[in-house]
Amino acid sequence: MRGGITPRQVEIIRAVVSEYILTGEPVGSKALVEKFDLKCSSATVRKEMSLLEQLGFLRSPHTSAGRVPTDLAIRLYAEELIQLYHITLTEKAKLEEFYAKAQLQMDKLLSATAQMLAATSKAVGVVLAPTSINSIIRRLELVSIADSFVLAVLVAESGNVYEKKIKLDRMITQERLYKVSRFLTENLRGYELHEIQNRGLEFLAEEENPLGEDMEVALQVAQALVYNPPHEQVYVEGETEFFRQIMQNLKDEQLAERFIEKIRNREFLIELLQEMKKREGIHLQLGIEIDGEKLEGVSIMSKAYSLGGKPMGAMGVIGPSRMAYDKLIPTLDYSSQLLSDILNQNFVPPEQGSGLPIKPEQKE
């Protein structure tokens, strides 16, 4: 017996979920006996389904004699697949071909992964980019945008690009900003932001000052980037079609609208994926808390990917609970593995953690 239910009840749950994912309709005992090898009569299945309803695994819509699985049943079904899944050679070949053709630029690679997950799931594909705090600085560029505001563009060794709007204490010309950009690049290149946080910025003031009074601008920009790093990025694809399905399938229109607003909130998605990035293996969450109310019928499946041996981001699918888990679980797992391999082959510099205060190589 597993979790208070018998092996026969597990088989019935598996059959009900499989049929419900396929048809989207309530499932009756007669259909289960005819389609699945349950080795028992329709009457026995009907009795077991009644017990499973009492246990919270099934529920009966008012308009049908059949039953549909609850989130509890779908979780049991999906977690069993996570343990037992296998990916076919054909599926492997398709994913390997996809990544072989993908452009080796971090933003394009992550965006293409989100598109692939959306196309595979017919739902929303999401990919969380590596956090800027662990990014190794390759280059800093400063662009004057209005009055005393500048746009700081941090280009990481991974190829990822982070942007941050910074208000300076005074106005400065673009020509002088070029000099500040060169100074910061020469002195911060090769370090991770968190390394600089731990060491502090005093070493910049100790360098030979080629900027004169603009050294104050360099320190202000460095402080803004190091102690209030740019926000993480999340790539999202497939929203339009999924939102259309949500509006059609949820009876509570106001709840559907609140859910759509939640998914469109990038900060919410980033927070969600940051939490999932910490978990090992494939993580499944059924139902989303929206304003204290749990939205059933929606699931999120995700897995972290790594860079330099550390979890750097997460990829996943947000869709209806009746997703094709048997197809998506191996796709998500192998895609995470392939993406990690590509990132480690192409975006990890030869030496990491050079450590302050050793000075990076200067430009000629």
C-alpha positions in Angstrom: 0.0 0.0 0.0 1.4 3.5 -0.9 0.3 6.5 1.0 -2.9 4.8 2.2 -4.0 3.5 -1.2 -3.6 0.0 -2.7 -1.7 -1.1 -5.8 -5.1 -1.5 -7.6 -6.1 2.0 -6.7 -2.8 3.3 -8.0 -3.5 1.6 -11.3 -6.9 3.1 -11.5 -5.5 6.6 -10.7 -2.9 6.1 -13.5 -5.6 5.1 -15.9 -8.0 7.9 -15.0 -5.2 10.6 -15.4 -4.0 9.1 -18.7 -7.5 9.1 -20.1 -8.3 12.6 -18.8 -5.1 14.1 -20.2 -6.0 12.6 -23.6 -9.6 13.6 -23.7 -10.2 16.4 -21.2 -13.5 14.7 -20.3 -14.7 13.0 -17.1 -13.8 9.3 -17.1 -16.2 6.5 -16.3 -15.6 3.0 -15.0 -16.8 1.3 -18.1 -14.3 3.2 -20.3 -11.5 2.3 -18.0 -12.3 -1.4 -18.1 -12.6 -1.4 -21.9 -9.4 0.5 -22.5 -7.0 -0.5 -19.7 -5.9 -3.9 -18.5 -7.2 -3.5 -14.9 -8.1 -7.2 -14.4 -11.3 -6.4 -12.5 -14.9 -5.7 -13.3 -16.6 -2.4 -14.0 -18.5 -2.7 -10.7 -15.2 -3.1 -8.8 -13.6 -0.1 -10.6 -16.7 2.0 -9.8 -16.4 1.1 -6.1 -12.7 1.9 -6.1 -13.3 5.2 -7.8 -15.9 6.1 -5.1 -13.3 5.4 -2.4 -10.7 7.4 -4.3 -13.1 10.3 -4.4 -13.4 10.1 -0.6 -9.6 10.1 -0.3 -9.3 13.3 -2.5 -7.8 11.7 -5.6 -10.9 12.1 -7.8 -13.9 14.4 -8.0 -17.3 14.2 -9.7 -18.4 17.2 -11.9 -22.1 17.9 -11.4 -22.8 17.4 -15.1 -21.3 13.9 -15.5 -21.4 10.5 -14.0 -17.7 10.2 -14.7 -14.8 11.5 -12.6 -11.8 13.7 -13.1 -8.5 13.6 -11.3 -7.6 16.2 -8.7 -4.2 17.8 -8.3 -3.3 15.0 -5.8 -3.9 12.3 -8.4 -2.0 14.2 -11.1 1.0 14.7 -8.7 1.1 10.9 -8.0 0.9 10.2 -11.7 3.6 12.7 -12.7 6.0 11.9 -9.8 5.9 8.2 -10.8 6.8 9.2 -14.4 9.7 11.3 -13.1 11.1 8.2 -11.5 10.4 5.8 -14.4 10.6 7.9 -17.5 13.0 7.2 -20.4 13.8 9.3 -23.4 13.7 7.7 -26.9 16.6 7.9 -29.3 14.4 9.9 -31.7 13.6 12.5 -29.0 17.3 12.7 -28.1 18.2 13.2 -31.7 15.6 16.0 -32.2 16.8 17.9 -29.1 20.5 17.5 -30.0 19.7 18.8 -33.5 17.8 21.8 -32.1 20.8 22.8 -29.9 23.3 22.1 -32.6 21.5 24.7 -34.8 21.0 27.2 -32.0 23.0 30.4 -32.0 25.8 30.5 -29.4 24.8 33.7 -27.8 23.5 33.4 -24.3 20.3 35.5 -24.8 19.4 33.8 -28.1 20.1 30.4 -26.7 17.8 30.9 -23.7 15.1 32.5 -25.8 15.2 29.6 -28.3 15.0 27.2 -25.4 11.8 28.9 -24.1 10.4 28.8 -27.7 11.1 25.1 -27.9 9.5 24.3 -24.6 6.4 26.3 -25.5 6.1 24.5 -28.9 6.6 21.1 -27.3 4.1 21.7 -24.5 1.6 23.9 -26.3 1.8 26.0 -23.1 4.1 28.6 -21.7 7.9 28.0 -21.9 10.0 29.9 -19.4 13.8 30.1 -18.9 15.5 32.1 -16.1 18.8 33.6 -17.1 21.9 33.4 -14.8 21.8 35.9 -12.1 24.0 39.0 -12.6 25.6 38.6 -9.1 27.4 35.5 -10.2 28.3 36.9 -13.7 32.0 37.4 -14.6 32.4 40.8 -16.0 33.7 41.1 -19.6 32.8 44.7 -20.4 30.9 47.7 -19.0 29.4 50.3 -21.3 27.7 53.6 -20.2 25.3 55.5 -22.4 23.8 58.9 -21.6 20.0 58.7 -21.9 18.5 61.9 -20.3 19.8 64.7 -18.1 21.9 63.0 -15.4 20.6 59.4 -16.2 22.9 56.8 -17.7 22.2 53.3 -18.9 24.8 50.9 -17.6 25.2 47.8 -19.8 27.1 44.9 -18.2 28.3 42.2 -20.7 29.2 39.0 -18.9 31.7 36.3 -20.0 28.6 34.0 -20.4 27.5 36.4 -23.2 24.5 37.5 -21.1 23.7 41.2 -21.1 22.4 43.1 -18.1 21.1 46.7 -18.1 20.6 49.1 -15.3 19.4 52.7 -15.3 21.5 54.9 -12.9 20.9 58.5 -11.8 24.2 60.3 -11.4 24.8 63.3 -9.0 25.6 65.5 -12.0 25.4 65.5 -15.8 28.4 64.2 -17.8 29.0 64.2 -21.6 29.0 60.9 -23.6 32.6 61.4 -24.5 33.6 61.4 -20.8 31.4 58.5 -20.2 33.4 56.5 -22.7 36.5 57.1 -20.6 34.7 56.1 -17.4 33.5 52.9 -19.2 37.0 52.0 -20.2 38.4 52.6 -16.7 35.7 50.4 -15.1 36.1 47.6 -17.7 39.9 47.6 -17.3 39.6 47.3 -13.5 36.6 45.1 -13.1 37.0 42.7 -16.0 37.3 39.1 -14.9 35.6 39.4 -11.5 32.2 38.3 -10.4 30.0 41.0 -8.8 29.8 39.1 -5.6 33.6 39.0 -5.4 33.6 42.8 -5.6 30.9 43.0 -3.0 33.0 40.9 -0.6 36.1 42.9 -1.2 34.6 46.4 -1.5 35.4 49.2 -3.9 38.2 50.9 -2.1 40.7 49.3 -4.5 39.3 51.5 -7.4 40.2 54.7 -5.5 43.7 53.3 -5.0 44.3 53.0 -8.8 46.1 55.6 -10.8 43.4 58.2 -11.5 43.1 59.0 -15.3 39.6 60.4 -14.8 40.1 63.5 -12.6 36.8 64.6 -11.1 35.0 61.9 -13.1 36.4 59.3 -10.7 33.3 60.2 -8.6 31.1 59.1 -11.5 33.1 55.8 -11.9 32.6 55.0 -8.2 28.9 55.9 -8.2 28.3 53.6 -11.2 30.3 50.8 -9.6 28.4 51.1 -6.3 25.1 51.0 -8.1 26.0 47.9 -10.1 27.8 46.0 -7.3 25.5 46.7 -4.4 22.2 46.9 -6.3 22.8 44.5 -9.2 20.7 44.5 -12.4 17.5 42.4 -12.2 17.5 38.8 -13.5 16.0 38.2 -16.9 13.3 35.6 -17.7 12.5 34.5 -21.2 8.8 33.7 -21.8 7.2 32.2 -24.9 3.7 30.8 -25.7 1.6 33.1 -23.6 -1.1 34.1 -26.1 -2.4 30.6 -26.8 -2.2 29.5 -23.2 -4.1 32.6 -22.0 -6.8 31.9 -24.5 -7.2 28.4 -23.1 -7.3 29.7 -19.6 -10.1 32.1 -20.4 -12.1 29.4 -22.1 -11.6 26.6 -19.4 -11.8 28.5 -16.1 -15.4 29.2 -15.1 -14.3 32.0 -12.8 -13.4 34.8 -15.2 -12.0 37.1 -12.5 -9.7 34.4 -11.2 -8.5 33.7 -14.8 -7.7 37.4 -15.3 -5.8 37.5 -12.0 -3.8 34.4 -13.1 -3.0 35.9 -16.5 -1.9 39.2 -14.8 0.3 37.1 -12.4 2.1 35.3 -15.2 2.6 38.5 -17.1 4.4 39.9 -14.0 8.1 39.1 -14.7 9.1 39.7 -11.1 6.6 37.0 -10.0 8.1 34.5 -12.6 11.6 35.3 -11.6 10.8 34.7 -7.9 9.1 31.5 -8.8 12.0 30.2 -10.9 14.6 31.3 -8.4 13.0 29.0 -5.9 12.8 26.1 -8.3 16.5 26.7 -9.3 17.5 25.5 -5.8 15.8 22.1 -6.2 17.4 19.0 -7.6 15.9 17.1 -10.5 12.6 17.9 -12.0 10.2 19.8 -9.7 6.5 19.8 -10.1 4.1 22.4 -8.6 0.4 21.9 -9.0 -1.8 25.0 -8.4 -0.6 28.6 -8.0 -1.4 30.8 -5.1 -3.0 34.0 -6.4 -4.0 36.6 -3.8 -4.3 33.8 -1.2 -6.5 31.6 -3.4 -5.1 28.5 -4.9 -5.7 28.1 -8.7 -6.3 24.5 -9.4 -5.9 23.1 -12.9 -2.5 24.7 -13.6 0.9 23.1 -13.1 4.5 24.2 -13.3 7.3 21.8 -14.1 10.9 22.9 -14.0 14.5 21.9 -13.8 17.7 23.8 -13.1 20.6 24.1 -15.5 24.2 24.6 -14.5 27.2 26.7 -15.5 30.7 26.0 -14.0 29.3 23.3 -11.7 26.7 25.6 -10.1 23.0 25.9 -10.7 22.7 29.1 -12.7 19.1 29.2 -13.9 16.0 27.2 -14.4 13.8 26.2 -17.4 10.2 25.1 -17.2 6.7 24.8 -18.5 3.5 26.5 -17.2 0.4 24.9 -18.4 -2.9 23.1 -17.7 -2.7 20.2 -15.2 -3.5 17.8 -18.0 -0.2 18.2 -19.8 1.5 15.4 -21.6 3.9 14.6 -18.7 5.2 11.4 -20.4 6.6 13.6 -23.2 7.5 16.8 -21.3 9.4 15.1 -18.4 12.1 13.6 -20.7 12.2 16.7 -22.9 12.8 19.0 -19.9 15.3 16.7 -18.3 17.5 16.2 -21.5 17.1 19.8 -22.5 18.5 20.9 -19.2 21.4 18.6 -19.6 22.2 19.7 -23.2 21.9 23.4 -22.3 24.3 22.9 -19.3 26.8 21.1 -21.6 26.7 23.9 -24.2 27.1 26.7 -21.6 30.0 24.9 -20.0 31.7 24.3 -23.3 31.3 27.8 -24.6 30.8 30.3 -21.8 33.0 29.3 -18.9 36.3 31.2 -19.0 39.6 29.2 -18.5 40.1 30.7 -15.1 37.4 31.4 -12.6 37.5 33.1 -9.2 40.7 35.0 -9.9 40.1 36.8 -6.7 40.6 40.4 -5.7 42.8 42.3 -5.3 44.9 40.8 -8.1 44.5 43.2 -11.0 43.1 42.0 -14.3 45.1 42.2 -17.5 45.1 45.7 -18.8 44.2 46.6 -22.3 47.0 47.8 -24.6 
